[in-house]
């Protein structure tokens, strides 16, 4: 009888030990969760929304608060421009009424500007103003490619239709010349477009979305405009973010995000969109190292290979060369023209 009791007791102890072991495994494999104070950290930044990359604020002193948003004017460097002669000045209301329904020619931006009779400055047409001259323009290239023959023909027709409505006479540039310029610009842009990606991958324990958000918030990230996206804002309000952080959007939108187990986050830098003075790669590198330290992760390239300090130094040196080339071509990173061309 004592032997049977001993075996029974041993069996019970074995079951208890196994239950404890599996409970330990479950706790260990459960993704890391945010601390209770996490939501309050994020709520403080709830009003900060990531700007769109196609918004182009007016450059100026950033120390006096947010800079008013204003799209940059047409520029012969990246636009095909058609001057429009007028017999008499036209009102802003008349110009606005004559604008085409869409401001696109294919994938390119179509714009109308007027020379304000009072300020003698070119500007997008505004109600209550008068314009002595007008001009139409179409962007020569963007990340969708170069302006082609069909798009130029559409630009010409759209410009002529606008001129017919305001009794203007357009002076359209030669199609072949502008299409050739577009190809040259597109070739340059394609060879000098850099979008850097760093990954932070979990070494052991996975992360929940709230844990990622809370940890990222401690390092300057705020909620972006899309699920699973956070950003480090630029110093000037309205400009593209300095660095972005993204993870699986489906996990962020899950009914119970605490059960989502993520093992990777992506840090991104769109080089041409961010001003050199922001030191974007230096900040991207620093925040990647900080997140990896805090989250028990490792920094890798987009193929999953660990990046050494020497490799990071090489990337930084190559970026400095790229910044110099862009500035030499009057397309400095973060400038309105660069943001339009590389969009």
C-alpha positions as CSV (number, residue, x, y, z in Angstrom):
1,X,0.0,0.0,0.0
2,X,2.9,2.4,0.8
3,X,4.4,1.7,-2.6
4,X,1.1,2.5,-4.4
5,X,0.8,5.8,-2.3
6,X,4.3,6.7,-3.1
7,X,3.8,6.1,-6.9
8,X,0.6,8.1,-6.8
9,X,2.3,11.0,-5.0
10,X,5.1,10.9,-7.5
11,X,2.6,11.0,-10.3
12,X,0.9,14.1,-8.8
13,X,4.2,15.8,-8.3
14,X,5.1,15.0,-11.9
15,X,1.8,16.5,-13.2
16,X,2.3,19.6,-11.1
17,X,5.8,20.0,-12.4
18,X,4.7,19.6,-16.0
19,X,1.9,22.1,-15.5
20,X,4.3,24.6,-14.1
21,X,6.7,24.0,-16.9
22,X,4.1,24.6,-19.6
23,X,2.8,27.7,-17.8
24,X,6.4,29.0,-17.8
25,X,6.7,28.3,-21.5
26,X,3.5,30.1,-22.2
27,X,4.6,33.2,-20.3
28,X,8.0,33.1,-22.0
29,X,6.5,32.8,-25.5
30,X,3.8,35.5,-24.9
31,X,4.8,38.8,-26.6
32,X,6.0,41.6,-24.5
33,X,3.3,44.0,-23.4
34,X,3.3,47.7,-22.8
35,X,3.5,49.0,-19.3
36,X,0.3,50.5,-17.8
37,X,1.6,54.0,-18.4
38,X,2.1,53.4,-22.1
39,X,-1.3,54.6,-23.4
40,X,-0.9,57.9,-21.6
41,X,2.4,58.5,-23.3
42,X,0.9,58.0,-26.7
43,X,-2.2,60.0,-25.9
44,X,0.0,63.0,-25.3
45,X,0.9,62.9,-29.0
46,X,-2.5,61.9,-30.3
47,X,-2.9,65.3,-32.0
48,X,0.2,65.0,-34.1
49,X,-0.5,63.5,-37.5
50,X,2.1,62.5,-40.0
51,X,2.1,65.0,-43.0
52,X,1.6,63.9,-46.6
53,X,4.8,63.8,-48.7
54,X,3.1,65.9,-51.4
55,X,2.7,68.9,-49.1
56,X,5.3,71.6,-49.6
57,X,5.6,74.2,-46.9
58,X,7.3,77.5,-47.5
59,X,10.9,77.5,-46.4
60,X,11.9,79.9,-43.7
61,X,12.8,80.4,-40.0
62,X,11.5,77.4,-38.1
63,X,12.1,78.8,-34.6
64,X,8.9,81.0,-34.6
65,X,6.5,78.1,-34.7
66,X,4.8,76.1,-37.5
67,X,5.5,77.4,-41.0
68,X,2.4,78.0,-43.2
69,X,2.0,75.4,-45.8
70,X,2.5,76.5,-49.4
71,X,3.3,74.6,-52.6
72,X,6.4,75.8,-54.4
73,X,6.1,77.6,-57.6
74,X,6.7,76.3,-61.1
75,X,10.4,76.0,-61.8
76,X,12.0,75.4,-65.3
77,X,14.4,72.9,-63.6
78,X,11.7,70.3,-63.2
79,X,8.7,71.7,-65.0
80,X,7.7,72.3,-68.7
81,X,6.2,75.8,-68.6
82,X,3.9,77.5,-71.1
83,X,3.5,81.3,-70.7
84,X,-0.1,82.6,-71.3
85,X,-0.6,86.1,-72.7
86,X,-3.6,88.1,-71.6
87,X,-5.2,91.1,-73.3
88,X,-6.3,92.5,-69.9
89,X,-5.8,91.4,-66.3
90,X,-8.1,88.6,-65.1
91,X,-9.6,88.1,-61.7
92,X,-8.7,85.2,-59.4
93,X,-12.3,84.1,-59.5
94,X,-12.2,83.8,-63.3
95,X,-9.0,81.8,-63.2
96,X,-10.3,79.5,-60.6
97,X,-13.5,78.9,-62.5
98,X,-11.6,78.0,-65.6
99,X,-9.2,75.5,-64.0
100,X,-9.5,71.9,-65.3
101,X,-11.3,69.4,-63.1
102,X,-8.1,67.4,-62.4
103,X,-4.7,68.8,-61.6
104,X,-2.9,65.8,-63.1
105,X,-1.5,64.9,-66.5
106,X,-1.1,61.2,-66.4
107,X,1.0,60.8,-63.2
108,X,2.5,64.3,-63.3
109,X,1.4,67.5,-61.5
110,X,-0.3,70.1,-63.7
111,X,-0.3,73.7,-62.3
112,X,-1.5,77.2,-63.2
113,X,0.1,80.3,-61.7
114,X,-0.6,84.0,-62.0
115,X,1.5,87.1,-61.7
116,X,-0.3,89.2,-59.0
117,X,-0.8,92.7,-60.3
118,X,-0.4,94.1,-56.8
119,X,2.5,92.1,-55.4
120,X,4.2,91.3,-58.8
121,X,4.8,87.8,-57.5
122,X,3.8,84.5,-59.1
123,X,1.4,82.5,-57.1
124,X,-1.4,79.9,-57.4
125,X,-4.6,81.8,-58.3
126,X,-6.6,83.2,-55.3
127,X,-10.0,84.7,-55.1
128,X,-10.0,88.5,-54.6
129,X,-6.7,88.9,-56.6
130,X,-6.0,90.2,-60.1
131,X,-3.4,88.7,-62.5
132,X,-1.7,90.4,-65.4
133,X,0.0,87.2,-66.7
134,X,-0.5,83.5,-66.3
135,X,1.5,80.4,-66.9
136,X,0.7,76.7,-67.1
137,X,3.2,73.9,-66.2
138,X,3.6,70.2,-65.9
139,X,6.2,68.3,-63.9
140,X,8.8,66.7,-66.1
141,X,9.5,63.7,-63.9
142,X,8.7,62.0,-60.6
143,X,9.1,58.5,-59.2
144,X,6.6,57.2,-61.7
145,X,8.9,58.1,-64.6
146,X,9.5,60.8,-67.2
147,X,6.9,62.9,-69.0
148,X,6.1,61.1,-72.3
149,X,4.6,62.2,-75.6
150,X,1.1,61.2,-74.6
151,X,1.3,63.2,-71.3
152,X,2.8,66.2,-73.0
153,X,-0.1,66.2,-75.6
154,X,-2.6,66.0,-72.7
155,X,-0.8,68.9,-71.1
156,X,-1.1,70.9,-74.3
157,X,-4.8,70.2,-74.7
158,X,-5.5,71.0,-71.0
159,X,-3.6,74.2,-71.3
160,X,-5.4,75.2,-74.5
161,X,-8.8,74.4,-72.9
162,X,-8.0,76.6,-70.0
163,X,-6.8,79.5,-72.2
164,X,-10.0,79.3,-74.3
165,X,-12.0,79.8,-71.1
166,X,-10.1,83.0,-70.1
167,X,-9.3,84.4,-73.6
168,X,-5.6,83.7,-73.2
169,X,-2.9,82.8,-75.7
170,X,-0.5,80.0,-74.7
171,X,3.1,79.7,-75.9
172,X,3.6,76.0,-75.6
173,X,7.2,74.7,-75.5
174,X,8.4,72.2,-78.2
175,X,7.2,68.7,-77.2
176,X,10.4,66.9,-78.4
177,X,12.7,69.3,-76.4
178,X,10.6,68.9,-73.2
179,X,10.3,65.1,-73.4
180,X,14.0,64.8,-73.9
181,X,14.6,67.1,-70.9
182,X,12.2,64.9,-68.9
183,X,14.1,61.7,-69.8
184,X,17.4,63.3,-68.7
185,X,15.9,64.5,-65.5
186,X,14.4,61.1,-64.8
187,X,17.7,59.4,-65.5
188,X,19.5,61.7,-63.0
189,X,16.7,61.2,-60.4
190,X,16.7,57.4,-60.8
191,X,20.5,57.3,-60.2
192,X,20.3,59.5,-57.1
193,X,17.2,58.3,-55.3
194,X,17.9,56.6,-52.0
195,X,15.3,55.1,-49.6
196,X,17.1,53.5,-46.7
197,X,15.7,50.7,-44.6
198,X,17.0,49.2,-41.3
199,X,15.3,46.3,-39.5
200,X,15.2,45.7,-35.8
201,X,14.6,42.0,-35.2
202,X,13.7,40.3,-31.9
203,X,16.5,38.0,-30.5
204,X,14.2,35.9,-28.3
205,X,10.8,37.2,-27.1
206,X,8.3,38.7,-29.6
207,X,6.7,42.1,-29.1
208,X,3.1,43.2,-29.0
209,X,2.0,46.3,-31.0
210,X,1.4,48.3,-27.8
211,X,4.9,47.4,-26.5
212,X,6.5,48.6,-29.8
213,X,4.5,51.9,-29.7
214,X,5.3,52.5,-26.1
215,X,9.0,51.9,-26.6
216,X,9.2,53.9,-29.8
217,X,7.4,56.9,-28.1
218,X,10.2,57.0,-25.5
219,X,12.6,57.7,-28.4
220,X,10.7,60.5,-30.1
221,X,8.2,58.7,-32.3
222,X,4.6,59.8,-32.6
223,X,1.6,58.1,-34.2
224,X,1.5,58.3,-38.0
225,X,-1.4,58.5,-40.3
226,X,-1.6,54.7,-41.0
227,X,-2.0,51.7,-38.8
228,X,1.3,50.2,-37.8
229,X,3.2,53.4,-38.6
230,X,5.0,55.9,-36.3
231,X,7.3,58.8,-37.3
232,X,9.9,61.2,-35.9
233,X,8.5,64.5,-37.1
234,X,10.7,67.1,-38.8
235,X,11.7,70.3,-36.9
236,X,9.3,72.3,-39.2
237,X,5.6,71.5,-39.0
238,X,4.1,70.0,-42.1
239,X,7.4,68.6,-43.6
240,X,7.9,64.9,-44.3
241,X,9.0,62.9,-41.2
242,X,12.7,62.4,-40.5
243,X,12.4,58.7,-39.8
244,X,9.5,56.3,-40.0
245,X,8.8,53.1,-38.1
246,X,6.4,50.5,-39.4
247,X,5.2,47.0,-38.4
248,X,2.4,44.7,-39.5
249,X,-0.7,46.8,-40.0
250,X,-3.0,43.8,-39.5
251,X,-1.5,43.3,-36.0
252,X,-2.1,46.9,-35.2
253,X,-5.8,46.5,-36.2
254,X,-6.4,43.2,-34.6
255,X,-9.4,42.8,-32.2
256,X,-6.9,41.9,-29.4
257,X,-3.5,43.4,-30.3
258,X,-2.0,42.1,-27.1
259,X,-2.1,38.6,-28.7
260,X,-0.2,39.7,-31.8
261,X,3.4,38.5,-31.7
262,X,5.7,40.6,-33.8
263,X,9.4,39.9,-34.3
264,X,10.4,42.7,-36.6
265,X,10.0,46.5,-37.1
266,X,11.2,48.5,-40.1
267,X,12.9,51.9,-39.9
268,X,12.8,54.0,-43.1
269,X,14.5,57.1,-44.3
270,X,13.4,58.8,-47.6
271,X,16.7,60.6,-48.2
272,X,15.6,63.2,-50.8
273,X,12.5,64.2,-48.7
274,X,14.4,65.2,-45.5
275,X,16.7,68.2,-45.1
276,X,20.3,67.4,-44.6
277,X,20.4,69.7,-41.5
278,X,18.1,67.2,-39.7
279,X,21.0,64.7,-39.7
280,X,18.4,62.0,-40.6
281,X,20.7,59.0,-41.0
282,X,22.6,59.8,-37.8
283,X,19.3,59.9,-35.9
284,X,18.0,56.8,-37.7
285,X,21.1,54.9,-36.7
286,X,20.9,56.1,-33.1
287,X,17.3,55.2,-32.7
288,X,17.8,51.8,-34.3
289,X,20.5,51.0,-31.7
290,X,18.4,52.4,-28.9
291,X,15.4,50.3,-29.9
292,X,17.5,47.2,-30.3
293,X,18.9,47.7,-26.8
294,X,15.6,48.4,-25.1
295,X,13.7,45.6,-26.9
296,X,16.4,42.9,-26.9
297,X,16.8,43.0,-30.7
298,X,19.4,43.2,-33.3
299,X,19.8,45.8,-36.1
300,X,20.0,44.3,-39.6
301,X,19.7,45.3,-43.3
302,X,16.6,44.5,-45.3
303,X,18.0,41.1,-46.0
304,X,18.4,40.2,-42.4
305,X,22.1,40.5,-42.2
306,X,23.5,42.2,-39.0
307,X,25.0,45.6,-39.6
308,X,28.4,46.4,-38.0
309,X,29.5,49.9,-37.0
310,X,31.9,49.9,-39.9
311,X,29.1,49.2,-42.4
312,X,27.0,52.0,-40.9
313,X,30.0,54.4,-41.3
314,X,30.3,53.5,-45.0
315,X,26.6,54.2,-45.5
316,X,27.0,57.6,-43.8
317,X,29.9,58.5,-46.0
318,X,28.0,57.5,-49.2
319,X,25.1,59.6,-48.1
320,X,27.2,62.7,-47.6
321,X,28.4,62.3,-51.3
322,X,24.8,62.0,-52.4
323,X,23.8,65.2,-50.5
324,X,26.6,67.0,-52.2
325,X,25.5,65.9,-55.7
326,X,21.9,66.9,-55.1
327,X,23.0,70.3,-53.9
328,X,25.2,70.8,-56.9
329,X,22.2,70.2,-59.1
330,X,20.0,72.6,-57.2
331,X,17.9,69.7,-55.8
332,X,19.1,69.7,-52.2
333,X,17.5,67.0,-50.1
334,X,14.4,68.3,-48.3
335,X,14.0,71.3,-50.7
336,X,10.6,71.8,-52.4
337,X,11.9,70.9,-55.8
338,X,13.5,67.7,-54.4
339,X,10.4,66.7,-52.6
340,X,8.4,67.1,-55.8
341,X,10.9,65.3,-58.0
342,X,11.3,62.4,-55.6
343,X,7.7,61.7,-55.0
